[in-house]
């Protein structure tokens, strides 16, 4: 790994970890576009760079989700019954996405899906509104089905799925703080299942770069995981002193720009 790439990854880890703690968002939406550009600069073909960025981002979420889950659990905020209800579908959807769909879809298609997902998430963040609760939680079969959708979509965009899980739970009359904590706990099976799927799906791929294993770029993981885990608690502490509502609007504008970049990658390659 070059010194320039190491510095870029360090800066990305510092920023994404801090913002994850500050704003309660997963780092994937920030990591994927920048990792795509970094890998492209290393000579990785554009379509493969998108896939490697998504897979590497999701693998980072394993560590950050575990850290976040521990923090929420210590405050008694996680609804483990809901986690158990969602998890079978999440695991199945994640494995299906990472091991099969991810390899079948072209990088341009994944870039387009990512752009649409992040654009929607940015608009949701800009509005700053949660859906009004309308009903109670569905039964186990429906929860499992929703979990499967979360697992599949998260695997295709390299994100933890919180922007979908939280609104769904709030719509089903789960208090927002409990929904956020439960969504953080769901991020762990989402990330584990998809990462395992990426390993299986990319097992026979030739190494795109020294240190790459299929779709995963291991040197990037070695830099990003410890930095993001270290910075997330600092961001959480800063949330109590900074105007988070205004910061979310600023970050939403950044996400819109990143969504536009990924849409460009989808249309130009």
C-alpha positions in Angstrom: 0.0 0.0 0.0 1.3 3.4 -0.9 1.8 6.1 1.7 -0.8 8.3 -0.1 -3.4 5.6 0.0 -2.7 4.9 3.7 -3.2 8.6 4.5 -6.4 8.7 2.5 -7.8 5.7 4.3 -6.8 7.1 7.7 -8.6 10.4 6.9 -11.7 8.4 5.7 -11.7 6.3 8.8 -11.4 9.3 11.1 -14.2 11.1 9.3 -16.7 8.2 8.8 -16.2 6.9 12.4 -16.7 10.4 13.9 -19.8 11.1 11.8 -21.3 7.7 12.6 -21.1 8.5 16.3 -22.2 12.1 15.9 -25.1 11.7 13.5 -26.1 8.0 14.1 -25.5 7.0 10.6 -23.5 4.0 9.2 -20.2 4.7 7.7 -21.0 2.8 4.5 -22.7 5.7 2.7 -19.5 7.8 3.1 -17.0 5.0 2.6 -18.3 3.5 -0.6 -17.9 6.5 -3.0 -14.4 7.4 -1.6 -13.2 3.8 -1.6 -14.4 3.5 -5.2 -12.3 6.6 -6.2 -9.3 5.3 -4.2 -9.4 1.9 -5.7 -9.9 3.3 -9.2 -6.8 5.4 -8.7 -4.9 2.2 -7.9 -5.8 0.9 -11.3 -8.7 -1.3 -10.4 -11.3 -1.4 -13.2 -14.3 0.9 -12.4 -16.9 -1.8 -12.2 -14.8 -4.0 -9.9 -13.8 -1.0 -7.8 -17.5 -0.3 -7.0 -17.9 -4.0 -5.9 -14.7 -4.0 -3.8 -15.7 -0.7 -2.1 -19.2 -2.0 -1.2 -17.8 -5.3 0.2 -15.0 -3.6 2.1 -17.4 -1.1 3.6 -19.7 -3.8 4.8 -16.9 -5.7 6.4 -16.0 -2.6 8.4 -19.6 -2.5 9.7 -19.0 -5.8 11.5 -16.7 -4.1 13.9 -18.6 -0.8 14.2 -21.9 -2.6 14.7 -20.5 -4.8 17.4 -19.2 -1.7 19.3 -22.4 0.2 18.8 -24.5 -2.8 19.9 -22.5 -3.1 23.1 -23.0 0.6 23.9 -26.8 0.5 23.3 -27.2 -2.8 25.2 -25.4 -1.3 28.2 -28.2 1.3 28.4 -31.0 -1.4 28.0 -32.2 0.2 24.8 -32.1 -2.8 22.4 -35.3 -4.8 21.9 -33.7 -8.3 21.5 -37.1 -9.8 20.8 -37.2 -7.7 17.6 -33.6 -8.6 16.8 -34.5 -12.3 17.0 -37.6 -11.7 14.8 -35.7 -9.9 12.1 -32.5 -11.9 12.2 -33.5 -15.1 10.2 -34.6 -13.1 7.3 -31.6 -10.7 7.6 -29.1 -13.6 7.6 -30.8 -15.3 4.6 -31.1 -12.1 2.7 -27.5 -11.1 3.4 -26.1 -14.5 2.3 -28.2 -14.4 -0.8 -27.1 -10.9 -1.6 -23.4 -11.3 -0.9 -22.9 -14.8 -2.4 -25.2 -14.7 -5.4 -26.8 -11.3 -6.4 -23.7 -9.3 -5.8 -21.6 -11.3 -8.2 -24.4 -11.5 -10.9 -25.1 -7.8 -11.0 -22.7 -5.5 -12.9 -20.8 -2.9 -11.0 -22.6 -0.1 -12.9 -26.0 -1.5 -11.7 -24.7 -1.6 -8.1 -23.4 2.0 -8.4 -26.9 3.0 -9.6 -28.6 1.2 -6.7 -26.2 2.8 -4.3 -26.9 6.3 -5.8 -30.7 5.8 -5.4 -30.4 4.5 -1.9 -28.1 7.3 -0.7 -30.1 9.9 -2.5 -33.2 8.7 -0.7 -31.4 8.6 2.6 -30.0 12.1 2.2 -33.5 13.4 1.4 -34.9 11.7 4.5 -32.1 13.2 6.6 -32.6 16.7 5.1 -36.3 16.6 6.0 -35.5 15.4 9.5 -38.9 13.8 10.0 -39.8 10.4 11.2 -42.9 8.6 9.9 -46.0 8.8 12.1 -46.8 5.5 13.8 -49.8 3.8 12.3 -49.8 0.2 13.5 -48.4 -2.5 15.7 -45.5 -4.8 14.8 -46.4 -7.7 12.4 -46.0 -11.4 13.1 -42.8 -13.4 12.8 -43.3 -14.3 9.1 -43.7 -10.7 8.1 -40.8 -9.6 10.3 -38.6 -12.2 8.7 -39.6 -11.0 5.2 -38.8 -7.4 6.1 -35.5 -8.6 7.5 -34.7 -10.4 4.2 -35.4 -7.2 2.3 -33.0 -5.4 4.6 -30.3 -8.0 4.2 -30.5 -8.1 0.5 -30.6 -4.3 0.0 -27.8 -3.7 2.6 -25.6 -6.2 0.8 -26.1 -4.4 -2.5 -25.1 -1.0 -1.2 -22.6 -1.8 1.6 -24.7 -0.1 4.3 -26.2 -1.3 7.6 -29.8 -0.7 6.7 -30.6 1.6 9.5 -32.3 4.2 7.2 -34.8 1.5 6.3 -35.1 -0.4 9.6 -35.6 2.7 11.8 -38.5 4.2 9.8 -40.2 0.8 9.6 -40.0 0.2 13.4 -41.2 3.8 14.2 -44.1 3.3 11.8 -45.0 0.2 13.8 -45.1 2.2 17.1 -41.6 1.3 18.4 -40.2 4.4 20.2 -37.6 6.1 18.1 -34.7 5.6 20.6 -35.4 1.9 20.9 -35.7 1.7 17.1 -32.3 3.3 16.6 -30.7 1.0 19.2 -32.4 -2.1 17.8 -31.3 -1.1 14.3 -27.7 -0.8 15.5 -27.9 -4.4 16.9 -29.4 -5.6 13.6 -26.4 -4.1 11.8 -24.2 -7.0 13.2 -26.1 -9.9 11.5 -26.5 -7.8 8.4 -22.8 -7.2 8.1 -21.7 -10.7 9.1 -24.0 -12.4 6.6 -23.1 -10.2 3.8 -19.4 -10.3 4.4 -19.5 -14.1 4.5 -21.5 -13.9 1.2 -18.8 -11.7 -0.4 -16.1 -14.1 0.7 -18.0 -17.0 -0.9 -19.0 -15.1 -4.0 -15.5 -13.7 -4.6 -13.5 -16.8 -3.6 -12.3 -17.6 -7.1 -11.7 -14.0 -8.3 -8.1 -13.1 -9.2 -6.5 -10.6 -6.8 -7.1 -7.1 -8.2 -4.5 -5.6 -5.9 -1.8 -6.9 -3.5 -3.7 -7.8 -0.3 -7.1 -8.2 -2.0 -9.1 -11.3 -1.2 -12.0 -11.6 -3.7 -14.1 -8.5 -3.2 -12.5 -7.5 0.1 -9.4 -5.2 0.2 -7.8 -6.3 3.4 -5.2 -3.5 3.8 -8.1 -1.0 3.8 -9.9 -3.0 6.5 -6.7 -3.0 8.6 -6.7 0.8 8.6 -10.4 1.5 8.7 -11.7 -0.9 11.3 -9.6 0.3 14.3 -9.9 4.0 13.4 -13.7 3.9 12.9 -14.2 2.0 16.2 -12.0 4.5 18.0 -13.7 7.6 16.6 -17.4 6.6 16.9 -17.5 7.2 20.7 -15.9 10.6 20.3 -18.6 11.5 17.8 -21.3 10.3 20.2 -19.9 12.5 22.9 -19.7 15.5 20.6 -23.4 15.0 19.7 -24.3 16.4 23.1 -22.4 19.7 22.5 -22.9 20.3 18.8 -26.0 21.4 16.8 -26.8 17.9 15.4 -29.9 18.9 13.5 -28.0 21.6 11.5 -25.1 19.2 11.0 -27.5 16.5 9.6 -28.7 19.0 6.9 -25.1 19.8 6.0 -24.2 16.1 5.8 -27.3 15.4 3.7 -26.0 17.8 1.1 -22.7 15.9 1.1 -24.6 12.7 0.7 -26.5 14.1 -2.3 -23.1 15.0 -3.9 -21.8 11.5 -3.3 -25.0 10.0 -4.7 -24.5 12.1 -7.8 -20.9 10.9 -8.1 -22.0 7.2 -7.9 -24.8 7.9 -10.5 -22.2 9.3 -12.8 -20.1 6.1 -12.3 -23.1 4.1 -13.1 -23.8 5.9 -16.3 -20.2 6.5 -17.5 -18.8 2.9 -17.2 
